[in-house]
Amino acid sequence: TGARLLVIEGGGHAPHVRYPVAVNHAIRDFVDRLVSRPPKQAAWQASHSRPRRALWVSSPIGLGHVQRDLAIARAVRKRVPDLEIHWWAQPPVTDVLAEAGEIIHPASSEMASESAHWESEAADHDLPAFYAFRRMDEIFCANYLLFDDVARDTDYDVWVGDECWEIDYFLHENPERKTAPYVFMTDVIGFLPTDPADPREAELCADYNADSIEKRERFPRLRDLSMFIGSFDELPDLTFGPGLPGIRSWSRRWFSPIPYVIPFNPAAYRDRARLRRRLGYAQEQPLLVTAVGGTAVGTSLLELTCDAFARLRKQVPDARMMLVTGPRIDPRLLPDIEGMDKRGYVPDLFEHLACADAAVVQGGLSTTMELVATERPFIYFPLRRHWEQQHFVTHRLAHYRAGLQMDYATTSSDDLATAMRAALAQHRTGPGYRQVPRGGATQAAARIATLLSGR
C-alpha cells in the first residue's frame, strides 16, 4: 500500500493531543505523499551576503510588551545596523508596529487570536487567568505550527520572544525543531494560585511549574539567552509549589536579569507644564487619566471610574479626566460626563500619564511601571484571579513603594471618588517611590547582539 507506520513511544491514548507537533507533521507528510502540490518558488542566498535577520515575537496580550520590544529592537539596531527584523504579532500589537514603520511578517495575520480568547474568559473585572491559559491549547498549537513553518521557510539569524509561551513550550517538547539561536524574555516566572477556596488551582499551578522546571533542566541549552526583566528582588519570595524550589533562587540560576525596560527617558518628562501645553491640557485644573490597557477586559473598571468621577466633580468642580479605553473598547459605549474626555487608542500614552496629577488604572505591569518611572500618584485594580496581577505586579509595585491597590469587588463609586481626591492631593508632595533603574533596553540589546555578531 505504500503506507508508513509511525510508532510514538509512550504516546498512550490520544497522542495527537499529547504530542500534537509530531502528529501534525506526520499527517502533513502523509498528505504530501498523496496530493500533488505546485512547486514552491525558492531563492537561495549565501548567508554571508544577506542582511542579518531576526524573527521577533511580541506578546499580543496588551500593548506594554510591544513598547519595550521596540525599545530593545532599536537599541539592537544601533549595534547591528544591517539587522532586518520581521515581527511575529497579532492585533492590536500589529497596529503599533505598523505605526512605527516595522516589517510585520504577512503570515502573522493567519494566527488565532489570543486577545479574543482572554476577553471571552473575563467578566466583571474577574479573569481566571491560569485556567484561561490552560484552555488555550488549540490556539497555542495552531500558532506554534504556523511559526514553525515560517521559521523553516526563511533563514533567520536569531529568534527573539517576549513571553512567547506557545513557542517556548513546544520547542521544549520538540527541541529538534529549533533552527536558530533563541532568546526568551519575561517579567513573570511561574504560576501562583489566586483562589484559597480552590485547591485544584493550587495543585495544577504546582504541577505546571514542576513540568516547566523539568523541561528547562532537561534542555538547558535550548534557550541561548533567558532574560528576566527586572531584579530578582522584584519577584515574590514564594516557592513554585509544595516541594518545589523558591521562585527567586531558581530564577537566579536560569535567567539573566536586566533592569526594567521603560520605553522612554523619564527625565525628559519632568516638565509637566510644558508637556501639558503640548498635549492641550489646561495648566491649573486637576487632571486624572484612566486607562485599562490593550484588551477589552477593563470595561467594568471604566464604568466604575466614570461613576466615581461624576461624584468627584461635586467635590472638585474643576477636575478633568481623560478616559482611555484602548483599541478594543469603543469609547461611545461609556457615558458622557462633564469634564471628561474619551479616547480609544492613544499613541504614547505615557506622555498623558506623565503630565497627569493622578491616574486610575488596571493592574497591568507596563502602565503601572510607567507611572512609577514618572513619579505619578495612581490607584490600581488588579484583575481578580489573575495570577500575574495579583501576585507578581502587586509585589513589584510594593518593592517600589508605589500605587494604592484597591479591590474592584469591594470598591463603591464613593470609595473610588474619595481615593481619587486623595491621589490628586498627593501630587503636591510627591509620592516618594523608589527609583526605577535605567538602561534595561541597552543591556538587553547588548546581550542579543552577541548572538548576532559575537561581540
N, C-alpha and C positions, 0 to 999 in steps of 0.2 A: 504493500500500500504506500510505501514511502514515508510512513509515519515515523516519528521520533519520540522515544519515551524520555520524559524528564522526571527524575526522581528527586523530590525535595526532602533531604534528610531531616528528620524531626519535624516535618511540616505539620503533622497531625491533621485534625479536622479543619476544613476551610483554610487551606494555605493561601488562597487568594486574598484573604483578609490579613493573615499574619505576615505574609511576605508579598505584598502587592507589587512591588517593583519587579521582582524576579518573574512573577506570574504574568504581569502585563507585557514584559519584554518577550516572554515565551509565546504569548498569544500573538504579538506582533510578528515575531519570526515565522510562526505558523502561517499566518495570513499572507505574509510576503512571499512565501513559497508557492502559494496557490493563486495569488492575484498578481497580474502583470501591472506594474506601475510605470508611468513615464519616467525616464531617467532624469535625475536632478542635474541642473547645470552646476558645475563645480569649477571653482577657480582656486589655484594654489599660489601662494606667495611665500618665499623664504622668510622665516621668522625674523632674521636679522635685517631684512629690508622693508619691513612693515612697521607702522607705529605700534607701540605697546598698547595693549587693550585690557580693560578691566570690565568685568560684569558686576555691577553694583546693585545689591538687593536692598531696598529700603522698605521697612515695615509699613504696611498700609493702615495700621491702627492709629488714628490721629495724625497730626501734622508735625509733631515735635521731632520725630526721627529724621524726617527729610531735611529739616533745617540744620540739624547737626551733621547729617551726611553731606550736605552741600558745603558746610564749613570745612569739614575734613577733606572732601574731594578737592576743593580749591587750594587747600594747603598742600595736598599731594601733587597737584599740577605744578606748583612752584618748584618742587624738587624733581619732577619728571615731566618736563614741558611737552613732550610728544605723546603723553598718555591720552588715549581715546577711551572715554567712559561710556558704556552702554548701560542704561538704567533699567532695572527689572522692578516694576512697580505697578500699583493699581490706583484708580481714583480714590480719594481726592489728591493723593500724592503726585500723580502724573500732572495735575494742573499746576502745582508749584514748580515741578521740574520744567514743564514747557515754558512757563513764565520766565524761568531762569535761563532759557536757551539751551537746555541739556538735550542729549540724544536719548530718547526712550525706545527701548527695543520694541519693534512692532508686535512681536508675539505676546508682549505683556497684556495686550487687550483681550487675549483669549483666556486669561486666568479667571477662576471662580472667585467671586467677591468675598473677601474676609470681613469688610466693614458691614456689609448687609447681614452676614451671619451674626456678628456681635450685636448689632442693633435688634435683631429678631429675638435675641436671648434676654434683652433688658426690658424692665418695666418699672416705672415709678422710682427712678434713681436706685435701682437694685439690679446688679448684674452678677450672677453666679459664675464668675469668670473661669474658675477651674473646670467646672462642668461644661461650660461653653467651649473651652479649649479641647476637652475630651471628645466633644461632639463634632469636631472639625476634621475627622479622619478622611472623609471623602474629599473635602476641599483641599486639605494638605497633600493628599496623594496625587490628585489631579494636577495641582500646581507644581509639585515637585517633578512629575514626569514631563511636564511642559518645559520646565527649567533644564531638565536632563537633556532633552532634545536640542535646546538652544545651545547649551554648553558644549555639545558634541558637533554641532553644525559649524561653529566658529571657534577658531583658536583664540583663547584668552590667556593672558599672562598672569592674571590673578582674579579670584572671586572675592568680593567683599560683601559680607552680610550683616546688616544691622537688625538683630533679633529675627533672623530668617529661620524660624523654628522648624518649619517643614523641611527645609534643605538640610539643616543640621541633623535632624532626626534620621532622615532617610540616608544621608551619607554615612552616618554611624551604623545603620543597618546594612548598607551596601557600600563599603569603603572602596570597592573596586571601581565604582562609578566616578571617583574623583579624578579629574584630568588637569587640574591647575592648582597652584598654591591657593590656600583658602584662609580667609580672615573672618573671624566671628567676633562681634562686639555686642555688648548688652549692658543695661543698667539694672537688671534684676536677675538673680540667680536662685532658681528653685521655686517650688510651690509651697505655700503655707495655708493651713485651713483657716477659715474665717467664721465658721458657724459652730459654736460649742455644742449645740444640740444635734449635730450631725456627725457621729463618729465615723460614718462611712467616708466622708470627705477627708478626715484626718488620715485614715488608712490608705486611701487612694493617693493622696498627696505624697505620703511617705513612700509608697510603692513606686510611684512615677519618679520621685527623686532618686530612689535606690537604683532603678533601671538606668537613669541618666548617668549616675556616678559610675556604675559598672561599665557602661559603654565608653565613657571618657577614659577610664583606666585601661580598658582593653585596647583602645586605639588612640594612644596618647599623641601620635604624630599626625592624626587626620587633620586637625586644625594646625595650620602653620603659625597662626597667631590668634590668641584669645585675649581680648581686651575688656576689662571691666571699666565702665565709665563712671568714675568717682573714686573715692578712697574706700578701703575695706572697712573703716570705722563707720561708713555710711550704710553698711549692711546691718540688718537686725542681728543681734547677738543671740541667735537661736540655733537649734540643730535642724537638719533636714527631716528629722523624724526619730522615733524611738530606735536606738541602736545605730543611728547614722551620725556622720561627723557634723561638727559645727559649720554653719554657713561661712563664717569668716575664715576659719582655719583652712577649710577645704579650698575656698576661693583663692587664698594666698598661694596655694600650690599650683593651681591650674589656670590662673588668669594674671595678666599684667595690668596693673591699674594705670589709668590716665585721668587727669583732672576732668571734672565735669565740663562738657563742651557747651559753652554759651556761644551762640552763632552771631554775636556782635560784641563790640567793646563797650562794657557798661560805663566806662569813664566818659565816653562820647555823648552820653545821655543824662549827665548830671544837671545840665542847664535846662530845667523844666520849663522855664518861662519861654525860652527860645523855641523849645520843642512844641509847646502849646501854640505859639504863633504860627509855626509851620504847618501844624495839623489842623488849625482852625478852631481851637478851643479857647474859651474866654479865660482870662488870667486869674480872676479873683473868685470865680464860682467853684464851690466844692465839686470835684469830678470823681465819679465812680466808673469803673469799667467792669463789665460782667462778661465772662467767656466760658465756654464749655468744651472747647477742643474741636476736633475734626470729624466727629461722628454725630449721629442723631440721638445718642444715649442721654444727653443732657437736657432734653426738653422739659422735664419736670422741674429741674432746678431753675431754669429760665423763668418758668411760670411763677415759682415761689419768689424769685428775686423781683419780678415785676410787681407783685402784690406788696412786697416789703418796701420797694422804692416809693410806691404811691403813699404808703404810711409815713415813710421818712420825710417826704416832701411837706407833710403837715407840720413837722418839727423844724426842718431845714428847707425853707421855701425856695432858696436859690440853688439847691443841689441839682446837679446834672448827672445823667448816666448814659454811657454808651453800652448798648446791649449787642454783643457779637454772637450771632447764632452759629457761625461756622458754615461750611459749604454744603452740609446735608440737612439743614433745618431752614425752612422758609421763614424769613422774618415776619411775613404777613400773618403768620399763624399766632403771633404773640400780640397782646393788647397794645393799643396806643395810649401812652401815659404822658402827661405834660412834663416836660423837662427831660424826656428820654428819647434818644435816637436809636434806631435799629439798623443793623447791618448784617449781611451774611458773611461771606469770607472776606477777611481783611488782611491784605499782604502786610508783612512786617508788623504783626500785632504787638510785638514787644515795644514798639515806639509808643503806642497808645497806653500800654501798661506803665511805661516808664514815666509818663507825664501825668498819670492819674494820682489823686490823693489816696485812693484805696481801691481794692478790687475784690470781686466775689467770683470764685472760680470753682470748677470741679477739682477732683483730686489728682489730675494728671501731672506727671513729673515735669514735663517741659515747661508748661506755663508757670507752675509754682516756682521753679528754679529761676526762670527769667525775672520773676518778682523779687526773689531773694537777691539776685545779682544787681537789680536796680534799686534795691532797698525800699520797696513799696509795701505798706501795710496791706494785708489781704486776709480774707476769710475763705476757707476751702472746705468742700464737702466730698470726702471720698465716697465713691460708689459702694453701697452695701454689698457685701460678699464678693468684692473684687480684691483678690489676694494681693495684687501689686499695690493698689492704692491704700488698702487697709494696713498693710504691714510695711512694705518697702518705702513707699513715698512718705508715710507719716513718720517713720523712723529717720529718714534722711532729713526731713524738714525739722524734726526735733534736734538733730545734730547741728543744724544751722540756727537754732533758736528762732524759727520763722513760722509765721502764719498762725491764725486761730482756727483750729479744727472744730467743725460743727457736724452734727448728725442730722441728715435730711429728715429722717422719720420722726424725730422728736423736736424739730425746729418749727415754730409757728412764724407767720409773717411778722408779728410784733417782735418776736425774738430776733429775727434777722434784721429788722429795721433798727433795733437797739444796737446790735453788733456793728451794723454799717455806720451808725453815727459815731460809735467809739473808734472805729477804724479811721474815719475821716479826721477825728481829732488827733489820732496818733501820729499822723504825718508831720505834725509841727515839731515833735520832739525827736523823731527818727526811731525806727523800730529796733535798732541795736542788734542786727543779725551778725552772725559770723561771716567773715569774708569768703566768697567763693574763689578757690584757686583758679588762676588763669593758665592759658597755654594748652588746654586739652586737645584742640584741633591740631595744633602744631605737633604735639607729641605723638598723637595717633598717626598723623601723616608721615612722620619720620619713620615710624615702625613699619607702616605699609610700604613705604618707598624702598626699604631694604629688600623686600621680596621682589621688587621690580628692577633694581639697579645694583643690589649688593652693597650699597653704601648708605 
